[in-house]
Amino acid sequence: MKLTLIVKKGKNGYLIGQLKEIPAVFTQGLTIDELKENIADALEMYLEDVRESYRPDGDMMQEEELTFA
């Protein structure tokens, strides 16, 4: 899965990052490398929250964990 990181200048030397495909995922960092680490952490927390709150309709036939490179 490919995601696009949008980077903007923030205050006090910070960079603000947001995922174009999932705008609810955003964070900040002082360097691009820090920002990339922080956005990965923010995405992981977002997806954990989505998983925990997911309530499927109907009868679930199967559940399988997938890993995207």
C-alpha positions as CSV (number, residue, x, y, z in Angstrom):
1,M,0.0,0.0,0.0
2,K,1.4,3.4,-0.9
3,L,0.4,6.5,1.0
4,T,1.3,10.1,0.3
5,L,2.8,12.3,3.0
6,I,2.0,16.0,2.7
7,V,4.6,18.2,4.5
8,K,4.0,21.8,5.5
9,K,6.0,24.2,7.6
10,G,4.8,24.7,11.1
11,K,5.8,27.1,13.9
12,N,9.0,27.0,15.8
13,G,10.9,24.9,13.2
14,Y,8.4,22.0,13.2
15,L,7.2,20.2,10.1
16,I,3.6,19.2,9.9
17,G,2.8,16.0,8.1
18,Q,-0.6,14.6,7.0
19,L,-1.5,11.5,4.9
20,K,-3.3,12.6,1.7
21,E,-5.3,9.3,1.5
22,I,-6.2,9.3,5.3
23,P,-6.4,13.0,6.3
24,A,-7.3,12.0,9.9
25,V,-3.7,10.8,10.3
26,F,-1.3,13.8,11.0
27,T,1.6,14.6,13.2
28,Q,4.7,16.8,13.5
29,G,8.5,16.5,13.7
30,L,11.6,18.6,13.6
31,T,13.2,16.7,10.7
32,I,11.8,14.8,7.7
33,D,13.1,11.5,9.3
34,E,11.4,12.3,12.6
35,L,8.2,13.2,10.8
36,K,8.2,9.9,8.9
37,E,8.7,8.0,12.1
38,N,5.9,9.9,13.8
39,I,3.5,9.5,10.9
40,A,4.1,5.8,10.9
41,D,3.3,5.7,14.6
42,A,0.2,7.9,14.1
43,L,-1.0,5.6,11.3
44,E,-0.6,2.5,13.5
45,M,-2.6,4.1,16.3
46,Y,-5.3,5.2,13.9
47,L,-5.6,1.7,12.4
48,E,-5.7,0.1,15.9
49,D,-8.5,2.4,16.8
50,V,-10.4,1.5,13.7
51,R,-9.9,-2.2,14.4
52,E,-11.1,-1.9,17.9
53,S,-14.3,0.0,17.0
54,Y,-15.1,-2.1,13.9
55,R,-18.5,-3.9,14.2
56,P,-19.3,-5.9,11.1
57,D,-22.9,-6.3,9.9
58,G,-24.1,-9.9,9.4
59,D,-22.3,-13.1,10.1
60,M,-18.5,-13.1,9.7
61,M,-17.3,-16.0,7.6
62,Q,-13.5,-15.5,8.1
63,E,-11.0,-13.2,9.6
64,E,-7.5,-13.1,8.2
65,E,-4.6,-10.8,9.0
66,L,-2.7,-9.3,6.0
67,T,0.6,-7.5,5.8
68,F,1.3,-5.0,3.1
69,A,4.9,-4.2,2.2
